[in-house]
Amino acid sequence: MKHTRSLRSLVRHSHRSNPSYPVRVQEQFRPSWRLFCRWLPAFCLGLVVTGCMVLSGCSNSGSGPDTGSSDPGSPGHSGANPRLALDVTHFNFGHHLTGDIIEHRIAFKNAGSADLVIHRAMGVGSHISVDVPHDPVPPGQGGDMIIRFDTRGQSGDQHRRVVILSNDPAEPRQYITFSVTIELLLGIEPRRVWFGTVSGSQPTAKSFVISGERVSDVQPAAVRCQPGDNVGAGVSFTVEDTRKTTSGGITVHVTMDTPLFDPGPFNIPVDVFSGLPELDPMSIVLTGTVAGPVGVEPSRLYFGRYEPGTPMTQTVRLRCEDGRMFRILQATTDQSMFSVNTIPADSAVEQTVDVIFTADTDADPRNRGVLTIETDLSKHNVVSVPLYAFRKVIKNR
């Protein structure tokens, strides 16, 4: 009893000496209780939200099959897509003669569970055409597509490809490849003889070769070339038998007497007769450009970006290609802003002409003209040079 009183007196004494003593002992347990009370509503709310999400997922999974079964043929549904199944994806036409139009039929089938639609079928390159059905193909059914190849103008081994576009989601683009060997009975290589830019002061020559499976039946003396466009004596042909050489055919040399042609581009059709009526005529084209005897440098004058009121000068040089001396009779321009300085009066192999460009503030920002120079040469005595000038653009800062 005495001991109990002494303990009580100790507590009272401690309380009197330190009034916060029993409070500190209680605050060791208060923070945990306050934390629990603070987060309890949020925890309960999380449980409610999670339960709603689980119940919603179960509802969707249960209604999924009913939604898909309402349209089993829709392409977006799993297992209900069209499927283009081709019978073959590569074939060989074999050997054919040039000039034939050959075709091959390929079967296909809709191996899916929705309607198949072939949007387009086309050949990669020329000479190919494809016929395909454009109506929807029901599941389990099929059809044929026809691939045609025009061998005209073709020779040797050919490897081509056809592209097929459909609504097959797995392979919307499919390819069919084919190969063919075309035997040339008789043909010309090259069919377009390009002379390039040739001088107008001296003749120039090119050649082409007649070859093919039946070139051995051709007699060189029977080969005849007939140019069109009323060329007359301006083009001549010489036939040479080169079948025992690396060319393996009959070579025809073409000589153009270019001084008889006017300057500028030319395209001359020529009919070639081999002496075999069933294969004649064969056609080629002679093409190129005839330059005049006077060369011009530069071929066009560009004055750059000009400022109004500031004169600009450019120089044109003329030279006779065959070394003859000539004199400039006159030099004129078709626009008043372009003018010609004094022209040389003496004859020379090379002449120069100064062209001056001056524009005022009201001038067109883009100015074009033509410089025409006439010489004393008997033929091809007129030369034209294009002129260009553009106003300088000053940006506002």
C-alpha positions in Angstrom: 0.0 0.0 0.0 2.8 2.2 0.8 4.5 1.2 -2.4 1.4 2.1 -4.4 1.2 5.5 -2.9 4.8 6.1 -3.6 4.2 5.2 -7.3 1.2 7.4 -7.6 3.1 10.2 -5.9 5.9 9.7 -8.5 3.5 10.0 -11.4 1.9 13.1 -9.8 5.3 14.5 -9.2 6.3 13.9 -12.8 3.1 15.4 -14.0 3.7 18.5 -11.9 7.3 18.8 -13.0 6.6 18.0 -16.7 2.9 18.5 -17.5 3.4 17.1 -21.1 4.7 13.7 -20.0 1.4 11.7 -20.4 0.7 13.5 -23.6 4.0 12.5 -25.2 3.2 8.8 -24.3 -0.2 9.0 -26.1 1.2 10.8 -29.2 3.4 7.8 -30.0 0.1 5.9 -31.1 -1.9 8.9 -32.5 0.0 9.3 -35.9 -0.7 5.7 -37.0 -4.4 6.0 -36.2 -4.7 9.3 -37.9 -3.0 7.9 -41.1 -5.4 5.0 -41.2 -8.4 7.3 -40.8 -7.1 9.6 -43.6 -6.5 6.9 -46.3 -9.5 4.7 -45.5 -12.0 6.6 -47.8 -9.6 6.5 -50.7 -9.0 2.7 -50.2 -12.7 2.0 -50.2 -13.2 4.1 -53.3 -10.5 2.2 -55.1 -12.2 -1.1 -54.2 -15.5 0.2 -55.6 -13.9 1.3 -58.9 -12.0 -2.0 -59.4 -15.2 -3.9 -58.8 -17.0 -1.9 -61.5 -14.2 -2.5 -64.0 -14.2 -6.2 -63.4 -18.0 -6.4 -63.8 -17.9 -4.3 -67.1 -15.2 -6.7 -68.5 -17.2 -9.7 -67.8 -20.3 -8.1 -69.5 -18.3 -7.3 -72.7 -16.8 -10.7 -73.0 -20.2 -12.3 -72.7 -21.7 -10.1 -75.4 -18.7 -10.3 -77.9 -19.8 -13.5 -79.8 -23.4 -12.2 -80.2 -22.0 -9.0 -81.9 -19.7 -10.9 -84.3 -22.4 -13.5 -85.2 -24.7 -10.7 -86.4 -22.4 -10.2 -89.5 -20.3 -13.3 -90.0 -19.2 -12.2 -93.5 -17.7 -8.9 -92.6 -14.0 -8.7 -93.5 -13.0 -7.2 -90.2 -14.2 -10.2 -88.2 -11.6 -12.8 -87.3 -11.9 -15.8 -89.6 -14.3 -14.1 -92.0 -11.8 -12.5 -94.5 -11.5 -13.1 -98.2 -8.4 -14.9 -99.4 -7.0 -14.8 -102.9 -5.4 -18.2 -103.8 -3.7 -18.3 -107.2 -3.2 -21.5 -109.1 0.4 -20.5 -110.1 2.6 -17.5 -109.4 5.1 -18.1 -112.2 4.8 -19.6 -115.7 6.8 -19.8 -118.9 5.3 -18.9 -122.3 8.1 -20.9 -124.0 9.5 -19.9 -127.5 7.5 -17.7 -129.8 8.1 -15.7 -132.9 8.2 -11.9 -132.8 4.9 -10.3 -133.8 2.7 -12.9 -132.0 0.2 -11.9 -129.3 0.3 -14.8 -126.8 -1.9 -15.4 -123.7 -2.0 -17.6 -120.6 -5.0 -18.4 -118.4 -4.5 -18.6 -114.6 -7.2 -20.0 -112.3 -7.8 -18.5 -108.8 -10.1 -19.2 -105.9 -11.5 -17.4 -103.0 -10.2 -19.5 -100.1 -11.7 -17.2 -97.4 -15.1 -16.7 -95.8 -16.0 -13.3 -97.3 -16.6 -12.0 -100.8 -13.3 -11.4 -102.8 -13.0 -8.3 -105.0 -10.1 -7.9 -107.4 -9.7 -4.1 -107.7 -7.1 -4.1 -110.4 -4.5 -6.2 -112.3 -1.8 -4.6 -114.4 1.5 -5.5 -116.0 4.8 -4.0 -115.0 6.1 -2.5 -118.2 4.6 -2.3 -121.7 3.1 -4.9 -124.0 1.2 -6.6 -121.1 -2.6 -6.6 -120.6 -4.6 -8.5 -118.0 -8.3 -9.5 -118.0 -9.9 -10.3 -114.6 -13.5 -10.5 -113.3 -14.6 -7.4 -111.5 -17.7 -8.9 -109.8 -17.3 -10.1 -106.2 -16.3 -13.8 -105.9 -18.2 -15.6 -103.1 -16.3 -17.8 -100.7 -15.3 -21.2 -102.1 -15.7 -20.1 -105.7 -13.2 -18.9 -108.2 -12.5 -17.8 -111.8 -9.8 -17.2 -114.4 -7.6 -14.3 -115.3 -6.0 -14.0 -118.7 -2.5 -12.5 -119.2 -1.7 -11.3 -122.8 1.8 -10.4 -124.0 2.4 -8.6 -127.3 5.8 -9.7 -128.8 5.9 -7.1 -131.5 9.2 -5.2 -131.3 10.5 -7.6 -128.7 13.3 -10.2 -129.0 15.4 -12.5 -126.9 14.6 -13.6 -123.3 11.9 -11.5 -121.6 11.1 -11.6 -117.9 8.0 -9.7 -116.8 5.7 -9.3 -113.8 1.9 -8.7 -113.2 0.5 -7.0 -110.1 -2.9 -8.0 -108.7 -4.6 -5.7 -106.1 -7.6 -7.2 -104.1 -9.4 -6.8 -100.8 -7.5 -9.7 -99.3 -6.3 -8.2 -95.9 -3.4 -10.7 -95.6 -2.0 -10.1 -99.1 -3.6 -7.1 -100.7 -0.9 -7.0 -103.4 0.2 -10.3 -105.1 2.5 -10.9 -108.1 2.6 -13.2 -111.0 5.9 -13.5 -113.0 6.4 -15.0 -116.4 9.2 -15.5 -118.9 9.2 -15.9 -122.7 11.9 -16.4 -125.4 11.1 -14.4 -128.5 12.7 -15.5 -131.7 13.2 -12.7 -134.2 12.6 -13.8 -137.8 14.0 -10.6 -139.2 14.6 -7.2 -137.6 16.8 -4.1 -137.4 19.0 -3.0 -134.6 18.9 -0.1 -133.8 15.5 0.9 -135.1 16.2 4.5 -134.3 19.6 5.6 -135.8 20.8 8.6 -133.7 23.3 10.9 -135.5 23.5 13.4 -132.7 24.5 17.0 -133.5 26.3 16.9 -136.8 28.2 19.6 -138.7 26.4 21.2 -141.6 29.6 21.5 -143.7 30.6 17.8 -144.2 28.8 14.5 -144.6 28.3 12.1 -141.7 27.7 8.3 -141.6 26.0 5.8 -139.2 25.0 2.1 -139.7 22.4 -0.4 -138.6 22.2 -4.3 -138.8 19.5 -6.6 -140.3 19.5 -9.8 -138.3 17.1 -12.6 -137.2 16.3 -16.3 -137.8 15.8 -15.8 -141.5 18.7 -13.5 -142.2 20.4 -16.3 -144.1 17.6 -16.1 -146.7 18.3 -12.5 -147.4 20.4 -11.5 -150.4 22.4 -8.4 -149.8 21.8 -7.2 -153.4 18.0 -7.3 -152.8 18.2 -5.0 -149.7 16.7 -1.7 -150.6 16.1 1.5 -148.4 13.5 4.1 -149.2 13.6 7.3 -147.1 10.6 9.4 -146.7 9.9 13.2 -146.3 11.2 13.8 -149.9 14.8 13.6 -148.8 16.0 12.7 -152.2 19.7 12.5 -152.7 20.5 13.8 -149.2 20.7 10.2 -147.8 22.5 7.3 -149.4 22.8 3.6 -148.3 25.5 1.0 -148.7 24.8 -2.7 -148.0 27.6 -4.9 -146.6 27.3 -8.6 -145.9 28.6 -9.1 -142.3 26.8 -12.4 -141.5 30.1 -14.2 -140.9 31.3 -11.5 -138.4 30.4 -10.8 -134.8 27.4 -8.8 -136.0 25.8 -11.9 -137.4 23.7 -10.0 -139.9 23.7 -7.6 -142.9 25.1 -4.2 -142.2 23.7 -1.1 -143.9 25.8 2.1 -143.8 23.8 5.4 -143.9 25.5 8.5 -145.2 23.9 11.9 -144.8 25.0 14.8 -147.0 24.3 17.3 -144.3 25.3 20.4 -146.4 22.1 19.7 -148.3 19.9 19.9 -145.1 18.7 23.0 -143.4 20.0 23.6 -139.8 17.8 22.1 -137.1 16.5 18.8 -135.9 15.5 16.1 -138.4 13.5 12.8 -138.1 13.6 10.9 -141.4 11.5 7.6 -141.6 13.0 4.9 -143.8 11.4 1.7 -145.1 13.8 -1.2 -145.4 13.0 -4.0 -147.9 14.9 -7.3 -147.4 13.6 -9.1 -150.5 11.3 -11.4 -148.4 7.8 -10.1 -149.2 6.2 -11.8 -146.2 8.4 -9.8 -143.8 8.7 -6.5 -145.7 8.8 -3.6 -145.1 10.7 -2.9 -141.9 10.9 0.6 -140.6 13.6 2.7 -139.0 14.0 6.4 -138.2 17.1 8.6 -138.8 17.2 11.3 -136.2 19.6 14.1 -135.1 20.3 17.8 -135.5 22.2 19.6 -138.3 24.3 22.5 -137.1 25.0 25.4 -139.4 28.6 26.1 -140.7 28.9 28.9 -138.2 29.2 27.9 -134.6 27.8 30.2 -131.9 29.2 30.5 -128.4 27.3 30.8 -126.1 24.2 29.3 -127.7 22.0 31.7 -125.6 22.8 34.9 -123.7 21.7 35.3 -120.1 22.2 38.8 -118.6 21.5 37.7 -115.1 19.7 39.8 -112.5 19.6 43.4 -113.6 18.9 46.7 -111.9 16.7 49.2 -113.9 18.7 51.9 -115.6 22.1 50.0 -115.4 23.3 48.8 -118.8 24.6 45.2 -119.1 26.8 43.9 -122.0 27.3 40.3 -123.2 29.4 39.1 -126.1 28.5 36.5 -128.8 31.4 34.7 -130.7 30.8 33.3 -134.1 33.3 30.9 -135.9 33.1 29.1 -139.2 33.7 25.4 -138.6 35.3 24.7 -141.9 37.8 27.6 -141.5 36.3 29.9 -144.1 36.4 33.7 -143.6 33.0 35.4 -143.4 31.6 38.8 -142.7 28.6 39.9 -140.6 26.1 41.7 -142.8 23.7 42.8 -140.0 22.7 41.9 -136.4 19.3 42.9 -135.0 17.1 42.2 -132.0 13.4 41.9 -131.7 13.1 43.9 -128.5 14.0 47.5 -128.0 15.7 46.9 -124.6 18.3 44.7 -126.4 20.6 46.6 -128.7 23.7 45.7 -130.8 26.9 47.6 -130.6 29.0 48.3 -133.7 29.6 45.1 -135.7 32.9 44.3 -137.4 33.2 45.4 -141.0 36.1 43.1 -142.1 35.9 39.4 -142.9 37.4 36.9 -140.5 37.3 33.3 -139.4 35.9 34.4 -136.0 33.6 37.4 -135.3 32.2 38.9 -132.2 29.0 40.8 -131.5 28.3 42.8 -128.4 24.7 42.9 -127.1 23.7 45.7 -124.7 20.6 45.4 -122.4 19.1 48.4 -120.7 15.7 48.6 -118.9 13.9 51.3 -117.1 11.8 50.9 -113.9 8.6 50.2 -115.9 10.1 47.3 -117.8 8.8 43.8 -117.5 10.6 41.8 -114.7 11.1 39.0 -117.2 12.6 40.0 -120.5 13.2 37.7 -123.5 14.4 38.4 -127.0 16.1 37.0 -130.0 19.4 38.1 -131.6 19.5 37.5 -135.4 22.8 37.6 -137.2 23.1 37.4 -141.0 26.4 36.5 -142.6 27.7 36.5 -146.2 27.9 32.7 -146.4 26.0 31.3 -149.4 24.1 28.7 -147.3 23.0 28.7 -143.6 23.8 32.4 -143.4 21.4 33.2 -140.6 22.1 32.5 -136.9 19.6 33.1 -134.0 20.6 33.4 -130.3 17.9 33.6 -127.5 18.3 36.5 -125.0 17.2 36.4 -121.3 17.2 39.1 -118.6 15.4 39.1 -115.2 15.0 42.0 -112.7 16.9 41.7 -109.5 14.6 41.2 -106.5 15.3 43.4 -103.4 13.8 42.1 -100.2 12.5 44.6 -97.7 14.2 44.3 -94.3 
